[in-house]
């Protein structure tokens, strides 16, 4: 994967911050006129989401994280890493997104 959505947002924000302001030229003059509108502000700070899990799902996720850390040779895999990877995949994979839509619809009364 080329990078997470957060990485792409940070890269775009950095690119916009470093880009020199392009003055406009009015038709009646060849003199550049400074832009009056400020550059759009790109959000850089991450946004926190919380999730409530059943005790069984929480325990299962903990076990999965430990097993995955062992498999990858890491001390630990965080819930943050898991959820970030899942959201990135959800947003990038239309088939997975459709599976999730069906799952949500099936859970609703």
LUMTITI-979569 format. One line per 8 residues: number of its first residue (from 1); their letters; for each residue x, y, z of N, C-alpha, C. Coordinates in nm, 4 decimals. Layout:
BEGIN
NUM) A) X Y Z X Y Z X Y Z  ...
END
This chain:
BEGIN
1) XXXXXXXX) 0.0849 -0.1165 0.0000 0.0000 0.0000 0.0000 0.0898 0.1232 0.0000  0.0525 0.2267 -0.0734 0.1359 0.3455 -0.0893 0.1449 0.4256 0.0397  0.0520 0.4154 0.1280 0.0542 0.4895 0.2526 -0.0869 0.5021 0.3058  -0.0954 0.5377 0.4303 -0.2267 0.5512 0.4906 -0.2897 0.6822 0.4470  -0.4185 0.6929 0.4716 -0.4885 0.8173 0.4399 -0.4267 0.9324 0.5178  -0.3901 0.9077 0.6416 -0.3283 1.0139 0.7232 -0.1964 1.0587 0.6613  -0.1176 0.9646 0.6086 0.0085 1.0006 0.5432 -0.0163 1.0867 0.4202  -0.1201 1.0503 0.3421 -0.1515 1.1284 0.2218 -0.1982 1.2688 0.2586
9) XXXXXXXX) -0.2778 1.2811 0.3639 -0.3255 1.4123 0.4077 -0.2084 1.4974 0.4530  -0.1186 1.4393 0.5318 -0.0017 1.5136 0.5778 0.0859 1.5579 0.4614  0.1041 1.4704 0.3624 0.1862 1.5047 0.2462 0.1236 1.6183 0.1668  -0.0090 1.6141 0.1485 -0.0770 1.7221 0.0765 -0.0671 1.8535 0.1523  -0.0838 1.8482 0.2827 -0.0740 1.9696 0.3629 0.0662 2.0288 0.3544  0.1667 1.9438 0.3593 0.3048 1.9907 0.3498 0.3309 2.0518 0.2123  0.2791 1.9886 0.1084 0.2959 2.0407 -0.0279 0.2309 2.1782 -0.0404  0.1102 2.1946 0.0136 0.0418 2.3235 0.0074 0.1150 2.4301 0.0883
17) XXXXXXXX) 0.1695 2.3897 0.2007 0.2408 2.4846 0.2858 0.3681 2.5346 0.2177  0.4362 2.4470 0.1449 0.5626 2.4823 0.0812 0.5443 2.5519 -0.0533  0.4255 2.5387 -0.1137 0.4029 2.5979 -0.2456 0.4054 2.7498 -0.2348  0.4823 2.8163 -0.3223 0.4848 2.9623 -0.3180 0.3502 3.0176 -0.3622  0.3108 3.1293 -0.3031 0.1862 3.1940 -0.3413 0.1989 3.2447 -0.4842  0.1026 3.2152 -0.5663 0.1048 3.2567 -0.7061 0.0235 3.3852 -0.7207  0.0897 3.5001 -0.7466 0.0134 3.6233 -0.7645 -0.0630 3.6184 -0.8964  -0.1767 3.6858 -0.8983 -0.2547 3.6910 -1.0208 -0.2213 3.8188 -1.0960
25) XXXXXXXX) -0.2429 3.8184 -1.2261 -0.2188 3.9360 -1.3089 -0.3542 3.9816 -1.3607  -0.3862 4.1107 -1.3398 -0.5134 4.1629 -1.3878 -0.5031 4.1876 -1.5375  -0.6147 4.1784 -1.6110 -0.6110 4.1973 -1.7555 -0.5607 4.3364 -1.7972  -0.5911 4.4412 -1.7188 -0.5517 4.5750 -1.7574 -0.4095 4.6092 -1.7152  -0.3440 4.5223 -1.6458 -0.2094 4.5515 -1.5999 -0.1256 4.4252 -1.6041  0.0012 4.4434 -1.6249 0.0898 4.3275 -1.6191 0.1524 4.3147 -1.4807  0.1095 4.4019 -1.3894 0.1589 4.3979 -1.2519 0.0891 4.2855 -1.1757  0.1644 4.2027 -1.1090 0.1007 4.0991 -1.0269 0.0229 4.1612 -0.9114
33) XXXXXXXX) -0.0924 4.1051 -0.8832 -0.1756 4.1484 -0.7718 -0.1773 4.0346 -0.6713  -0.1428 4.0623 -0.5443 -0.1423 3.9532 -0.4467 -0.2823 3.8946 -0.4284  -0.2856 3.7667 -0.4027 -0.4120 3.6985 -0.3769 -0.4745 3.7552 -0.2499  -0.6052 3.7746 -0.2507 -0.6720 3.8247 -0.1315 -0.7307 3.7116 -0.0487  -0.7642 3.6001 -0.1144 -0.8219 3.4876 -0.0408 -0.7090 3.4062 0.0215  -0.7219 3.3736 0.1497 -0.6181 3.2918 0.2122 -0.6209 3.1499 0.1566  -0.5069 3.0848 0.1616 -0.4978 2.9458 0.1169 -0.5846 2.8595 0.2070  -0.6477 2.7577 0.1504 -0.7308 2.6705 0.2341 -0.6462 2.6002 0.3403
41) XXXXXXXX) -0.7037 2.5873 0.4567 -0.6349 2.5204 0.5667 -0.6658 2.3710 0.5570  -0.5624 2.2914 0.5567 -0.5786 2.1465 0.5504 -0.5591 2.0914 0.6905  -0.6573 2.0162 0.7376 -0.6498 1.9584 0.8722 -0.5344 1.8595 0.8789  -0.4494 1.8749 0.9787 -0.3362 1.7847 0.9941 -0.3484 1.6977 1.1171  -0.4150 1.7476 1.2168 -0.4281 1.6716 1.3399 -0.5237 1.5545 1.3179  -0.4846 1.4393 1.3666 -0.5712 1.3226 1.3511 -0.6973 1.3393 1.4351  -0.8008 1.2676 1.3972 -0.9290 1.2743 1.4662 -0.9515 1.1427 1.5379  -0.9828 1.1502 1.6650 -1.0014 1.0299 1.7458 -1.1431 0.9766 1.7320
49) XXXXXXXX) -1.1530 0.8439 1.7183 -1.2806 0.7735 1.7202 -1.2723 0.6679 1.8290  -1.3819 0.6422 1.8934 -1.3833 0.5362 1.9939 -1.4836 0.4301 1.9504  -1.4649 0.3122 2.0023 -1.5543 0.2023 1.9679 -1.5826 0.1209 2.0940  -1.7068 0.0814 2.1084 -1.7454 -0.0056 2.2200 -1.7518 -0.1484 2.1676  -1.6839 -0.2390 2.2373 -1.6815 -0.3796 2.1993 -1.7410 -0.4632 2.3111  -1.7997 -0.5745 2.2724 -1.8452 -0.6695 2.3745 -1.7204 -0.7275 2.4412  -1.7337 -0.7782 2.5632 -1.6172 -0.8402 2.6276 -1.5566 -0.9521 2.5426  -1.6395 -1.0287 2.4746 -1.5894 -1.1375 2.3902 -1.5105 -1.0828 2.2714
57) XXXXXXXX) -1.5636 -0.9797 2.2058 -1.4938 -0.9205 2.0911 -1.3637 -0.8536 2.1368  -1.3670 -0.7897 2.2524 -1.2468 -0.7236 2.3056 -1.1369 -0.8267 2.3329  -1.1749 -0.9361 2.3982 -1.0789 -1.0424 2.4281 -1.0258 -1.1049 2.2991  -1.1141 -1.1256 2.2025 -1.0725 -1.1816 2.0749 -0.9762 -1.0898 2.0007  -1.0029 -0.9590 2.0030 -0.9120 -0.8640 1.9389 -0.7767 -0.8623 2.0095  -0.7784 -0.8643 2.1421 -0.6517 -0.8699 2.2174 -0.5704 -0.9932 2.1776  -0.6370 -1.1072 2.1701 -0.5676 -1.2312 2.1321 -0.5121 -1.2205 1.9901  -0.5922 -1.1659 1.8997 -0.5478 -1.1504 1.7605 -0.4259 -1.0591 1.7537
65) XXXXXXXX) -0.4283 -0.9503 1.8290 -0.3158 -0.8576 1.8299 -0.1884 -0.9258 1.8820  -0.2006 -1.0035 1.9894 -0.0840 -1.0743 2.0428 -0.0305 -1.1763 1.9419  -0.1214 -1.2533 1.8817 -0.0792 -1.3530 1.7821 -0.0121 -1.2852 1.6623  -0.0668 -1.1740 1.6188 -0.0112 -1.1019 1.5044 0.1247 -1.0424 1.5384  0.1386 -0.9911 1.6596 0.2690 -0.9383 1.7023 0.3735 -1.0492 1.6995  0.3374 -1.1662 1.7506 0.4297 -1.2806 1.7468 0.4658 -1.3172 1.6034  0.3648 -1.3219 1.5187 0.3855 -1.3578 1.3780 0.4775 -1.2585 1.3069  0.4658 -1.1304 1.3420 0.5468 -1.0262 1.2782 0.6796 -1.0022 1.3500
73) XXXXXXXX) 0.7000 -1.0693 1.4633 0.8229 -1.0491 1.5397 0.8271 -0.9147 1.6098  0.7113 -0.8659 1.6506 0.7014 -0.7367 1.7186 0.6659 -0.7567 1.8651  0.6961 -0.6575 1.9451 0.6596 -0.6643 2.0861 0.5082 -0.6577 2.1014  0.4433 -0.5767 2.0168 0.2978 -0.5673 2.0222 0.2442 -0.5065 1.8947  0.1175 -0.5316 1.8692 0.0416 -0.4660 1.7634 -0.0727 -0.3960 1.8354  -0.0844 -0.2664 1.8152 -0.1846 -0.1885 1.8885 -0.3204 -0.1941 1.8204  -0.4232 -0.1695 1.8995 -0.5576 -0.1580 1.8447 -0.5649 -0.0438 1.7445  -0.4906 0.0635 1.7698 -0.4847 0.1769 1.6778 -0.4353 0.1320 1.5399
81) XXXXXXXX) -0.3293 0.0515 1.5377 -0.2763 0.0020 1.4098 -0.3789 -0.0840 1.3371  -0.4475 -0.1683 1.4124 -0.5467 -0.2572 1.3531 -0.6609 -0.1765 1.2922  -0.7168 -0.0837 1.3701 -0.8311 -0.0071 1.3220 -0.7929 0.0854 1.2072  -0.6741 0.1437 1.2119 -0.6282 0.2288 1.1022 -0.6161 0.1478 0.9733  -0.5568 0.0287 0.9832 -0.5428 -0.0574 0.8656 -0.6794 -0.0994 0.8120  -0.7706 -0.1307 0.9026 -0.9050 -0.1709 0.8589 -0.9774 -0.0573 0.7877  -0.9704 0.0625 0.8410 -1.0369 0.1766 0.7777 -0.9737 0.2067 0.6421  -0.8412 0.2025 0.6346 -0.7738 0.2250 0.5059 -0.8211 0.1247 0.4016
89) XXXXXXXX) -0.8300 -0.0014 0.4406 -0.8762 -0.1057 0.3474 -1.0222 -0.0840 0.3091  -1.1057 -0.0501 0.4065 -1.2480 -0.0260 0.3812 -1.2662 0.0840 0.2774  -1.1897 0.1917 0.2909 -1.2033 0.3046 0.1994 -1.1427 0.2779 0.0620  -1.0503 0.1843 0.0538 -0.9821 0.1562 -0.0732 -1.0436 0.0398 -0.1505  -1.1212 -0.0444 -0.0851 -1.1699 -0.1686 -0.1456 -1.3225 -0.1666 -0.1524  -1.3775 -0.1446 -0.2710 -1.5229 -0.1335 -0.2849 -1.5945 -0.2646 -0.2519  -1.5312 -0.3792 -0.2795 -1.5943 -0.5078 -0.2458 -1.6035 -0.5251 -0.0950  -1.4961 -0.4902 -0.0255 -1.4990 -0.4971 0.1206 -1.6031 -0.3992 0.1753
97) XXXXXXXX) -1.6079 -0.2788 0.1188 -1.7057 -0.1787 0.1638 -1.8483 -0.2327 0.1486  -1.8758 -0.2999 0.0385 -2.0087 -0.3562 0.0175 -2.0383 -0.4680 0.1172  -1.9393 -0.5497 0.1500 -1.9569 -0.6540 0.2518 -1.9920 -0.5906 0.3863  -1.9260 -0.4817 0.4192 -1.9524 -0.4131 0.5459 -2.0929 -0.3539 0.5458  -2.1346 -0.2963 0.4330 -2.2704 -0.2420 0.4228 -2.3725 -0.3526 0.4492  -2.3512 -0.4696 0.3871 -2.4443 -0.5814 0.4085 -2.4421 -0.6286 0.5536  -2.3247 -0.6306 0.6144 -2.3134 -0.6721 0.7537 -2.3892 -0.5752 0.8452  -2.3737 -0.4472 0.8220 -2.4440 -0.3462 0.9031 -2.5936 -0.3602 0.8842
105) XXXXX) -2.6378 -0.3751 0.7588 -2.7812 -0.3899 0.7319 -2.8367 -0.5134 0.8009  -2.7598 -0.6213 0.8063 -2.8047 -0.7438 0.8702 -2.8116 -0.7347 1.0220  -2.7370 -0.6420 1.0798 -2.7368 -0.6266 1.2258 -2.8496 -0.5360 1.2747  -2.9060 -0.4599 1.1841 -3.0125 -0.3654 1.2227 -3.1468 -0.4360 1.2267  -3.2349 -0.3943 1.3180 -3.3672 -0.4582 1.3263 -3.4555 -0.4219 1.2087
END
